[in-house]
């Protein structure tokens, strides 16, 4: 699993860690049942404190995206890909824009203008 944090992102690091894992799940890089690397391994890869990683992972557990199992580590929960519905929402937005007469390029420009 290749996770990266954006050094320009102003959100707290634990939120960035959680967002990176969410994205990996949403893009199919991590599937339900897959085991995540240990918090220590993730912390080393991301160059952050292990407690920061644990806080982000606990947030995802609380959202139902991850499961913590004693002796098995942290795994992606069944149905996690459905909980990451951003892609479906984006598809719906593109379809709605087309129904309203807007091209993808025009939709992208609208999105860029949102503060």
Secondary structure, DSSP 4 states (H G I P E B T S, - for coil): ------TT--S-HHHHHHHHHHHHHHTTSS-TTPBPPPHHHHHHHHTS-HHHHHHHHHHHHHTTSEEEETTTEEEEPTTHHHH-THHHHHHHHHHHHHHTT--HHHHHHHHHH--
